[in-house]
Amino acid sequence: MLKIFGAVGSGSVPIEAMLTLLGVPYEVIEAVTWEDEAARERVETANPLGQVPTLVLPSGEVITESAAILIYLADLHPQARLAPGLNDPNRAQYLRWMTYVSAAIYAFAWIKDDPMRITASDKLAPEIIDRIHDRIADCWHMMDDQITPGRYILGDELSVLDLYVTVISRFAPWRSRFYKSAPKMAEIVRQVDTDPRLNEFWAKRFPFDEGWER
C-alpha cells in the first residue's frame, strides 16, 4: 500500500484527492510538521527535509515534492485520464503549470510558516508575509492571464492540475483574493470544490469551515 506523510489542509491533500478518485488504497501518516517537532522527525525518516507531502511506494522508494508526486501517479494510471499523455498536445502546458504552481506559489509556504527563516527581525515578519501574499496573487493572475481553459484548466477533462490549483489556492492569501486575481480559474476551483466524488473527502481532509474563503 502507498504511504503518505501528510496533514489535514496541507500539500498532501491534492495527492490524497487524486488517489481517492483513482480508488487506489493508501495510508496517511499524519504529520503536522510545522507545529510538531516529533512529527517532523517522523517524516525525516523518509525525507531529510522533514516536509509533507512525502510518498513512500510499496517498494520502499520515496518520492517528495507535490508536483512530482502528482505527475508520477497520473502517468502511472493513464486509464484515469488525469493528465495529458506524452503525445497529447496539452502535455507541455500541463508540465509547465504543474511546475509553476509548485515553484512560483507553493514554495512560499516554507517562509510563511516561519518568516524568521529569512529575517533576523521579528518586526519585519508581517511585512514579509504581506509581500509574499502580493507576489502569490500576482503569480495566480499571470497564470490566469495565459491560459485558455475549457471546463477545466487544460480543457474539458479534470486533471491533477485542477486538483493542485484547487488546494493551493485555499492557502493564504486565501480564496477571496484568488477569485479576484484569477477569474478564469475561480470558476474551475469552485467546480472541483463541489465535485460529488470528493464531497466526503473534502469534509475529512480540507473542510469548508465557516469563513474559509476569507
Wavefront OBJ file of the C-alpha trace (Angstrom):
o trace
v 0.000 0.000 0.000
v 1.112 3.550 -0.701
v 2.017 5.562 2.385
v 1.782 9.341 2.501
v 3.195 11.565 5.199
v 0.646 14.361 5.164
v -1.728 16.512 7.160
v -5.225 17.938 7.023
v -5.292 21.080 4.895
v -1.737 20.589 3.647
v 0.042 19.960 0.360
v -0.664 16.259 0.687
v -4.371 16.884 0.078
v -4.297 17.061 -3.758
v -2.412 13.751 -3.798
v -4.908 12.157 -1.440
v -7.752 13.561 -3.572
v -6.226 12.035 -6.690
v -5.860 8.616 -5.054
v -9.461 8.887 -3.861
v -10.618 9.471 -7.435
v -8.488 6.561 -8.618
v -9.794 4.249 -5.906
v -6.211 3.341 -5.008
v -5.752 2.317 -1.345
v -3.310 4.415 0.649
v -2.341 5.135 4.232
v -1.860 8.653 5.588
v 0.727 9.082 8.308
v -0.490 12.295 9.887
v 2.367 14.740 10.387
v 1.766 18.420 11.144
v 5.446 19.202 10.685
v 5.127 22.988 11.021
v 3.744 22.675 14.552
v 5.139 19.422 15.938
v 8.845 18.624 16.188
v 8.098 14.929 16.771
v 6.041 14.833 13.570
v 8.883 16.470 11.659
v 11.287 13.862 12.992
v 8.928 11.083 11.845
v 8.899 12.484 8.331
v 12.691 12.837 8.376
v 12.979 9.054 8.499
v 11.825 9.120 4.867
v 12.522 12.711 3.781
v 15.527 14.542 5.303
v 13.759 17.877 4.687
v 11.084 16.826 7.159
v 8.331 18.137 4.885
v 4.970 16.887 3.704
v 3.895 15.522 1.350
v 6.265 12.586 1.219
v 5.164 9.460 -0.637
v 6.561 6.008 0.156
v 5.959 3.420 -2.555
v 5.319 -0.257 -1.742
v 8.920 -0.938 -2.808
v 10.163 1.492 -0.146
v 11.207 4.099 -2.714
v 10.497 7.658 -1.605
v 9.145 10.482 -3.764
v 8.972 14.060 -2.488
v 7.662 17.328 -3.985
v 3.937 17.572 -4.505
v 4.040 18.288 -8.240
v 6.426 15.395 -8.879
v 4.203 13.003 -6.931
v 1.077 14.073 -8.820
v 2.787 13.800 -12.199
v 4.222 10.382 -11.353
v 0.930 8.933 -10.129
v -1.039 10.345 -13.063
v 1.398 8.764 -15.502
v 1.181 5.504 -13.568
v -2.602 5.414 -14.126
v -3.114 6.685 -17.710
v -6.518 4.999 -17.946
v -7.880 7.567 -15.470
v -7.025 10.423 -17.861
v -5.989 12.713 -15.019
v -3.075 14.088 -17.042
v -2.253 14.560 -20.717
v -0.248 11.680 -22.142
v 3.238 12.042 -23.613
v 1.909 12.714 -27.110
v -1.014 14.883 -26.047
v -0.778 18.495 -27.323
v -1.592 19.702 -23.795
v 1.375 17.867 -22.237
v 3.833 20.766 -22.441
v 1.488 23.271 -20.797
v 0.484 20.701 -18.200
v 4.118 20.254 -17.141
v 4.681 23.985 -17.302
v 1.838 24.876 -14.975
v 2.366 21.987 -12.555
v 5.933 23.158 -12.072
v 4.867 26.802 -11.945
v 2.352 26.255 -9.144
v 4.945 24.334 -7.173
v 7.910 26.651 -7.701
v 6.311 30.098 -8.024
v 3.481 29.751 -5.482
v 3.533 26.756 -3.149
v 7.262 27.169 -2.429
v 6.477 30.296 -0.400
v 4.829 28.134 2.283
v 8.238 27.443 3.812
v 8.699 31.159 4.519
v 5.097 31.873 5.504
v 5.246 29.132 8.134
v 8.158 30.927 9.803
v 9.327 34.292 8.377
v 12.285 34.190 10.784
v 13.829 31.707 8.367
v 14.796 34.664 6.167
v 14.932 37.624 8.558
v 16.618 38.395 11.846
v 13.912 40.867 12.873
v 10.525 39.679 14.066
v 9.251 43.219 13.418
v 9.682 42.602 9.702
v 7.709 39.353 9.693
v 4.246 40.885 8.980
v 5.619 42.953 6.104
v 7.372 39.905 4.646
v 4.162 37.902 4.742
v 2.210 40.753 3.130
v 4.728 40.958 0.306
v 4.634 37.199 -0.185
v 0.846 37.331 -0.412
v 1.109 40.089 -3.015
v 3.571 38.001 -5.013
v 1.345 34.913 -4.837
v -1.671 36.904 -6.018
v 0.402 38.298 -8.898
v 1.543 34.778 -9.852
v -2.035 33.491 -9.902
v -3.011 36.441 -12.095
v -0.131 35.804 -14.513
v -1.137 32.164 -14.850
v -4.798 33.005 -15.301
v -3.941 35.551 -17.952
v -2.030 32.977 -20.019
v -4.434 30.039 -20.015
v -7.378 29.321 -22.274
v -9.419 26.896 -20.204
v -12.398 24.817 -21.120
v -14.455 23.336 -18.359
v -11.131 22.746 -16.604
v -7.715 24.379 -16.897
v -6.412 22.158 -19.695
v -9.703 21.619 -21.487
v -12.851 19.692 -20.740
v -11.402 16.914 -18.562
v -10.425 17.111 -14.903
v -6.685 16.769 -14.368
v -4.333 16.713 -11.410
v -3.513 20.329 -12.291
v -7.082 21.261 -11.340
v -6.746 19.380 -8.049
v -3.418 21.067 -7.372
v -4.674 24.595 -8.064
v -7.879 23.955 -6.101
v -5.975 23.038 -2.943
v -3.077 25.501 -3.170
v -5.499 28.369 -3.875
v -7.055 27.695 -0.477
v -3.830 28.717 1.267
v -3.071 32.355 2.142
v -3.745 34.917 0.691
v -6.972 32.913 0.603
v -9.652 32.249 -1.932
v -11.403 35.624 -1.957
v -8.233 37.218 -3.290
v -7.615 34.291 -5.629
v -11.057 34.789 -7.190
v -10.162 38.405 -7.977
v -6.664 37.601 -9.224
v -7.635 34.576 -11.312
v -11.251 34.893 -12.517
v -10.929 32.141 -15.146
v -9.651 29.617 -12.626
v -12.114 30.822 -9.993
v -14.993 29.029 -11.665
v -12.885 25.909 -12.123
v -11.845 25.574 -8.488
v -15.430 26.140 -7.339
v -16.416 23.271 -9.609
v -13.750 20.994 -8.120
v -14.826 22.061 -4.611
v -18.299 20.705 -5.337
v -17.346 17.570 -7.282
v -19.662 14.942 -5.745
v -16.933 12.302 -5.940
v -14.913 14.318 -3.430
v -17.608 15.547 -1.039
v -16.722 13.129 1.754
v -13.028 13.547 1.108
v -13.089 17.355 1.418
v -15.107 17.107 4.623
v -12.381 14.967 6.180
v -9.178 16.382 4.723
v -9.865 20.062 3.996
v -13.260 21.021 5.489
v -15.151 24.036 4.232
v -15.390 25.662 7.651
v -17.267 28.932 8.045
v -15.259 31.822 6.650
v -12.754 29.555 4.881
v -12.627 31.795 1.798
v -11.803 34.865 3.933
l 1 2 3 4 5 6 7 8 9 10 11 12 13 14 15 16 17 18 19 20 21 22 23 24 25 26 27 28 29 30 31 32 33 34 35 36 37 38 39 40 41 42 43 44 45 46 47 48 49 50 51 52 53 54 55 56 57 58 59 60 61 62 63 64 65 66 67 68 69 70 71 72 73 74 75 76 77 78 79 80 81 82 83 84 85 86 87 88 89 90 91 92 93 94 95 96 97 98 99 100 101 102 103 104 105 106 107 108 109 110 111 112 113 114 115 116 117 118 119 120 121 122 123 124 125 126 127 128 129 130 131 132 133 134 135 136 137 138 139 140 141 142 143 144 145 146 147 148 149 150 151 152 153 154 155 156 157 158 159 160 161 162 163 164 165 166 167 168 169 170 171 172 173 174 175 176 177 178 179 180 181 182 183 184 185 186 187 188 189 190 191 192 193 194 195 196 197 198 199 200 201 202 203 204 205 206 207 208 209 210 211 212 213 214
